[in-house]
């Protein structure tokens, strides 16, 4: 799994990097088939002081790419809500994949009849 953490108008300190990695452990614990994660942390120069910190994530899994973003006044709060949203989407995708595989078995007939052979 590749993890890329970058900042736009903000320096990514080792503390922020460690915080993001610790929070992503929860997502990896729920679903381990993650190929690539790209996290972008941004400080926007908006007139509203409430929503200046933005955190975005692109998570590539086998068969799907998940994009989530979060806005907040504090960067750590934006990361927390980002991980919560991401965890919900990953769990929904995991349930969908697992239920899809089990649903196909239910539709098989109980008995198997071999096709007639030509003599």
PyMOL commands that set and color helices and strands:
alter all, ss='L'
color gray80, all
select helices_A, chain A and resi 14-30+75-106
alter helices_A, ss='H'
color red, helices_A
select strands_A, chain A and resi 2-8+34-43+53-61+64-72
alter strands_A, ss='S'
color yellow, strands_A
deselect
rebuild
show_as cartoon
